[in-house]
């Protein structure tokens, strides 16, 4: 009888960061679990594809002609054959043994659609502030899930059940990139899948000390688009009005508002409000964010994204 294949594969989305990707692949290919790795190259113009072919011939590369943003992860999940899929970015990787632990948790909890891992940052392995936010999830813990339910996560520290991810549609095309995790968490929860924080699974994140441009306006745009796509219309209107009021004095707010208005017809056409139980959970997470002292709120990341939580029927999420 043939031995079963690996339970967890790894999908890495990248663009024009060959040397940082090489560091990530060195860690991933050295893992004791020996996971299959798929790199989705988002139209790089540097030597990314040649580097992978030369230094990591065991790694499969899906080359995209253009930058597909977070949709590259969808392509990677469709291409990989493992029942569970872990995401890494080109500046993150998994701790030895964590993928086996994730597989055990997913095997033992059939409703678990996505687990959010503990994140350790940089060479000093500092706890990411998101860890504490997810631990304190106001949604609580369901008996059939291994940890606190959350409506948010960091994509490069998440392991998904492949079937659940594809059933939910993966990352949404309208969001493209920046805070894309929240909408996926909503959609998984709306379909009855659990999203849970599992600190026994550990991801390492080594963000670039010289980040690419500020993406704060993009994240604010996407946050509001997600509201129009899934949240109650009165809430979306109020948040849009607040952004409009701010746009008169803040160029970042003006850029975010322009992006929302350009995409609003598509958002309304694709609108699918959350089921009541998921909306109630999302409001509880909104309350957690509002009550969080300013000094304890997670800082913005190198992408301008802030750690946030949302919640569904059995999940809390983070849009980073």
Backbone torsions as a table, in degrees:
resi	resn	phi	psi	omega
1	UNK	NA	137.1	179.2
2	UNK	-71.6	142.6	176.4
3	UNK	-70.0	144.9	179.1
4	UNK	-64.5	150.2	178.2
5	UNK	-76.3	177.0	179.2
6	UNK	-60.3	143.7	179.9
7	UNK	-80.0	-31.4	-174.4
8	UNK	-122.0	127.4	169.3
9	UNK	-107.0	165.8	-178.5
10	UNK	-121.4	131.4	175.3
11	UNK	-111.9	127.4	-179.9
12	UNK	-120.3	121.3	173.8
13	UNK	-97.4	137.6	-175.8
14	UNK	-150.1	161.6	174.4
15	UNK	-159.0	117.2	171.8
16	UNK	56.6	40.1	178.4
17	UNK	-140.2	56.6	-171.1
18	UNK	-58.2	-45.3	-174.6
19	UNK	-70.9	-39.0	177.1
20	UNK	-68.2	-37.4	175.5
21	UNK	-61.1	-38.5	179.7
22	UNK	-59.9	-40.1	177.7
23	UNK	-63.0	-44.5	177.7
24	UNK	-59.6	-45.3	-177.6
25	UNK	-68.4	-31.9	174.9
26	UNK	-59.2	-42.5	179.3
27	UNK	-70.5	-44.5	-175.8
28	UNK	-66.9	-40.2	-178.0
29	UNK	-76.5	-11.5	177.4
30	UNK	-94.4	-2.4	-177.9
31	UNK	-63.6	142.9	179.7
32	UNK	-63.9	-25.0	179.5
33	UNK	-72.9	-16.4	-179.3
34	UNK	49.5	57.9	-178.2
35	UNK	-73.9	147.6	168.6
36	UNK	-66.4	142.0	-177.0
37	UNK	-123.7	129.9	174.2
38	UNK	-116.9	123.0	174.4
39	UNK	-99.3	124.6	174.4
40	UNK	-103.2	110.6	-177.1
41	UNK	-90.9	115.7	-174.8
42	UNK	-84.5	61.2	175.3
43	UNK	69.3	38.0	-179.3
44	UNK	-61.0	146.9	174.8
45	UNK	-108.6	0.0	176.7
46	UNK	-93.9	-157.8	-175.3
47	UNK	-96.4	27.5	-176.9
48	UNK	-53.6	-52.7	-173.7
49	UNK	-66.9	-39.5	178.1
50	UNK	-66.0	-38.9	179.4
51	UNK	-62.4	-46.3	-178.6
52	UNK	-64.2	-43.9	-179.2
53	UNK	-61.5	-37.8	-176.9
54	UNK	-79.1	-43.6	-171.1
55	UNK	-97.4	-23.2	-176.0
56	UNK	-135.8	66.4	-176.4
57	UNK	-62.7	-19.6	179.5
58	UNK	-78.6	-8.6	-177.7
59	UNK	-94.2	129.6	177.9
60	UNK	-83.3	137.8	178.3
61	UNK	-115.4	127.7	169.7
62	UNK	-103.2	110.3	-178.9
63	UNK	-90.1	124.7	177.2
64	UNK	-101.8	140.0	179.8
65	UNK	-72.6	-21.2	-179.4
66	UNK	-136.5	168.5	177.4
67	UNK	-77.1	115.5	179.2
68	UNK	-101.4	9.3	177.5
69	UNK	57.0	-139.1	-178.4
70	UNK	-66.6	-17.8	178.5
71	UNK	-65.0	-18.7	174.7
72	UNK	-59.0	-34.8	177.9
73	UNK	-65.3	-38.6	176.1
74	UNK	-58.4	-43.8	179.2
75	UNK	-61.1	-41.1	-179.8
76	UNK	-66.2	-40.2	179.4
77	UNK	-64.8	-41.0	178.3
78	UNK	-64.5	-32.1	-175.3
79	UNK	-81.7	-24.7	-174.3
80	UNK	-90.3	147.4	-172.8
81	UNK	-101.8	4.5	-176.4
82	UNK	-80.6	150.9	179.8
83	UNK	-68.3	-24.6	178.4
84	UNK	-124.1	147.0	-176.7
85	UNK	-132.9	126.3	174.2
86	UNK	-99.5	139.7	177.2
87	UNK	-100.0	139.8	167.4
88	UNK	-130.0	152.9	167.4
89	UNK	-98.6	179.4	-179.7
90	UNK	-79.2	12.0	174.0
91	UNK	-133.6	25.8	-178.0
92	UNK	-149.1	157.9	178.9
93	UNK	-157.7	175.7	-174.1
94	UNK	-104.4	144.4	176.8
95	UNK	-69.3	145.0	178.0
96	UNK	-54.1	132.3	179.3
97	UNK	89.6	-16.3	-175.7
98	UNK	-69.0	-34.8	-179.8
99	UNK	-69.6	-34.7	174.3
100	UNK	-64.8	-41.9	177.6
101	UNK	-62.1	-42.7	178.6
102	UNK	-61.1	-43.1	178.9
103	UNK	-62.1	-41.0	178.3
104	UNK	-61.4	-42.1	-179.3
105	UNK	-66.3	-42.5	179.1
106	UNK	-67.7	-36.7	176.4
107	UNK	-64.0	-39.0	-174.3
108	UNK	-82.0	-14.1	-175.7
109	UNK	-131.1	88.4	-172.7
110	UNK	-61.2	-22.5	179.8
111	UNK	-85.6	-10.2	-177.8
112	UNK	-71.5	113.5	-179.9
113	UNK	-95.2	-28.4	-179.1
114	UNK	-152.9	135.2	172.7
115	UNK	-115.2	135.9	177.0
116	UNK	-97.3	124.8	-175.1
117	UNK	-88.1	163.3	168.1
118	UNK	-68.9	139.0	-178.3
119	UNK	-113.1	129.5	174.6
120	UNK	-114.5	131.4	-169.2
121	UNK	-108.7	128.9	170.5
122	UNK	71.1	178.2	-179.1
123	UNK	-59.4	-29.7	179.1
124	UNK	-78.1	-7.8	179.8
125	UNK	55.1	46.2	177.0
126	UNK	-67.4	139.4	175.4
127	UNK	-64.1	129.1	174.8
128	UNK	-66.6	139.2	178.3
129	UNK	-56.5	-24.2	178.3
130	UNK	-59.3	-31.7	-178.3
131	UNK	-56.8	-46.9	-178.9
132	UNK	-67.9	-37.0	179.5
133	UNK	-62.3	-44.8	-179.3
134	UNK	-71.9	-34.9	176.7
135	UNK	-59.7	-36.8	-177.4
136	UNK	-91.1	22.6	-178.1
137	UNK	-50.5	130.3	179.7
138	UNK	-76.8	-2.2	-178.4
139	UNK	-80.4	-28.1	-179.0
140	UNK	92.0	-156.5	-173.3
141	UNK	-137.4	125.5	177.3
142	UNK	-84.6	149.8	-176.8
143	UNK	-66.2	-21.9	-177.9
144	UNK	-100.3	15.6	177.4
145	UNK	-124.7	153.3	-171.6
146	UNK	-84.4	-8.4	-177.6
147	UNK	-156.8	-176.1	178.9
148	UNK	-54.7	138.9	175.7
149	UNK	-77.0	138.4	-178.3
150	UNK	-135.8	159.2	174.4
151	UNK	-117.7	37.5	179.0
152	UNK	-169.6	163.5	-177.1
153	UNK	-170.7	168.0	172.4
154	UNK	-100.5	124.6	-171.6
155	UNK	-57.1	-39.3	-177.3
156	UNK	-78.8	9.0	176.3
157	UNK	-135.7	42.6	-178.2
158	UNK	-131.8	144.9	173.1
159	UNK	-123.1	128.1	-175.4
160	UNK	-114.6	152.9	166.7
161	UNK	-79.4	118.8	-171.1
162	UNK	-54.9	-44.5	-178.4
163	UNK	-63.3	-40.0	179.1
164	UNK	-66.6	-42.8	179.4
165	UNK	-59.1	-47.7	-179.2
166	UNK	-68.7	-36.3	178.0
167	UNK	-62.6	-38.1	-179.7
168	UNK	-78.7	-8.3	178.8
169	UNK	93.0	1.1	179.8
170	UNK	67.9	-156.3	179.2
171	UNK	-73.7	141.3	-170.8
172	UNK	-78.1	134.4	-176.8
173	UNK	-65.8	-26.7	-178.6
174	UNK	-70.7	-28.0	-178.3
175	UNK	-77.7	-38.5	178.2
176	UNK	68.4	-70.4	178.7
177	UNK	-163.1	140.5	177.8
178	UNK	107.7	97.1	-177.9
179	UNK	75.2	21.8	-176.4
180	UNK	-72.1	-16.5	-175.7
181	UNK	-66.9	-36.7	-174.4
182	UNK	-59.5	-45.8	-177.6
183	UNK	-64.7	-37.5	176.7
184	UNK	-64.3	-41.2	178.3
185	UNK	-62.0	-42.6	175.2
186	UNK	-56.2	-48.5	-173.8
187	UNK	-68.1	-37.4	175.2
188	UNK	-63.0	-46.7	-179.4
189	UNK	-62.8	-39.3	-179.7
190	UNK	-63.1	-26.9	179.1
191	UNK	-91.0	3.2	177.7
192	UNK	92.9	0.0	177.7
193	UNK	-78.7	145.7	177.7
194	UNK	-88.1	143.4	171.9
195	UNK	-121.8	122.4	-167.8
196	UNK	-136.9	142.2	174.9
197	UNK	-87.1	123.8	-175.7
198	UNK	-127.0	90.9	-173.9
199	UNK	-68.1	-13.6	177.1
200	UNK	-71.4	-13.8	173.2
201	UNK	-98.6	129.8	-170.4
202	UNK	-125.0	130.7	173.3
203	UNK	-115.7	142.4	176.3
204	UNK	-103.0	132.5	-178.3
205	UNK	-124.9	121.5	179.8
206	UNK	-120.2	79.1	-176.3
207	UNK	-63.9	150.0	-179.8
208	UNK	-64.9	127.2	177.7
209	UNK	-68.4	-15.3	176.1
210	UNK	-116.5	79.8	-172.5
211	UNK	-66.8	155.4	170.8
212	UNK	-72.0	177.2	-168.9
213	UNK	-48.7	160.7	179.6
214	UNK	-67.5	126.6	-178.3
215	UNK	-111.3	20.6	-175.5
216	UNK	-59.2	-43.9	-179.2
217	UNK	-61.9	-38.1	179.3
218	UNK	-64.7	-42.4	180.0
219	UNK	-66.0	-40.4	178.0
220	UNK	-64.6	-39.8	175.6
221	UNK	-59.0	-48.7	-176.2
222	UNK	-67.1	-35.9	177.9
223	UNK	-60.7	-43.1	179.8
224	UNK	-72.0	-36.9	175.5
225	UNK	-61.1	-41.3	176.8
226	UNK	-60.6	-35.3	177.4
227	UNK	-64.9	-45.1	177.8
228	UNK	-65.5	-32.8	-178.5
229	UNK	-74.1	-34.5	-168.6
230	UNK	-130.3	-24.4	-172.7
231	UNK	-93.9	168.9	-179.6
232	UNK	-59.9	144.5	-177.8
233	UNK	-58.6	-41.6	179.0
234	UNK	-59.3	-36.9	178.3
235	UNK	-66.6	-43.7	178.8
236	UNK	-62.1	-40.0	179.1
237	UNK	-64.8	-44.7	-179.8
238	UNK	-61.8	-43.2	-178.4
239	UNK	-69.3	-33.5	176.4
240	UNK	-68.1	-41.2	178.1
241	UNK	-62.8	-38.9	178.8
242	UNK	-64.9	-40.6	178.2
243	UNK	-67.2	-38.1	177.5
244	UNK	-62.0	-42.9	178.8
245	UNK	-63.4	-36.0	-179.7
246	UNK	-75.7	-26.6	-174.2
247	UNK	-63.9	-24.6	-179.5
248	UNK	-65.7	-21.6	-176.5
249	UNK	-123.6	-4.0	-173.2
250	UNK	-130.2	111.8	179.4
251	UNK	-58.2	-34.9	179.2
252	UNK	-63.5	-43.0	178.3
253	UNK	-65.6	-37.9	177.9
254	UNK	-62.6	-42.6	179.1
255	UNK	-63.7	-42.9	178.9
256	UNK	-62.8	-42.5	-178.8
257	UNK	-65.0	-42.0	177.6
258	UNK	-59.7	-41.6	179.3
259	UNK	-64.2	-38.9	178.7
260	UNK	-65.7	-47.9	-176.5
261	UNK	-63.0	-35.6	179.6
262	UNK	-66.6	-28.8	-175.8
263	UNK	-105.0	-2.8	-173.9
264	UNK	-62.6	-41.4	177.7
265	UNK	-57.5	-40.3	178.2
266	UNK	-66.9	-41.0	179.4
267	UNK	-61.3	-41.6	179.8
268	UNK	-67.5	-37.6	178.7
269	UNK	-66.4	-35.7	-177.5
270	UNK	-95.8	8.2	-175.1
271	UNK	-62.1	133.6	177.4
272	UNK	-144.3	92.5	-175.0
273	UNK	-58.2	148.7	179.5
274	UNK	-68.3	148.6	171.3
275	UNK	-60.3	155.3	-175.0
276	UNK	-54.4	-40.3	-176.6
277	UNK	-68.3	-31.2	177.8
278	UNK	-76.0	-40.3	177.7
279	UNK	-61.9	-39.7	178.5
280	UNK	-62.2	-40.5	178.3
281	UNK	-65.8	-41.4	178.9
282	UNK	-61.2	-37.7	178.5
283	UNK	-67.6	-35.1	176.9
284	UNK	-65.4	-38.6	177.0
285	UNK	-69.0	-38.7	173.5
286	UNK	-55.2	-41.9	178.9
287	UNK	-65.0	-37.5	176.8
288	UNK	-60.4	-43.0	-179.4
289	UNK	-65.2	-40.6	-178.4
290	UNK	-68.0	-33.5	-177.2
291	UNK	-83.5	-11.4	-174.8
292	UNK	-72.1	124.1	178.5
293	UNK	-57.0	143.6	-176.6
294	UNK	-55.9	-38.0	-178.2
295	UNK	-69.0	-15.0	-177.9
296	UNK	-107.7	-3.0	179.5
297	UNK	-69.2	137.4	179.5
298	UNK	-59.4	139.8	-179.7
299	UNK	-72.7	159.5	174.5
300	UNK	-68.7	145.5	-178.8
301	UNK	-86.8	-176.9	179.8
302	UNK	-63.5	-19.7	178.5
303	UNK	-91.9	5.7	-175.6
304	UNK	76.6	9.6	-177.6
305	UNK	-95.0	143.4	-179.0
306	UNK	-110.6	143.3	177.3
307	UNK	-67.8	126.2	-179.8
308	UNK	-140.6	160.7	177.9
309	UNK	-121.2	151.0	170.3
310	UNK	-140.7	173.0	179.5
311	UNK	-147.8	154.0	177.3
312	UNK	-131.8	-163.0	-175.4
313	UNK	-55.1	-31.4	176.6
314	UNK	-154.5	54.6	-177.2
315	UNK	-168.2	148.4	168.8
316	UNK	-121.8	140.4	-175.1
317	UNK	-126.2	160.3	178.9
318	UNK	-130.0	128.1	174.7
319	UNK	-104.1	106.8	-176.6
320	UNK	-105.8	NA	NA
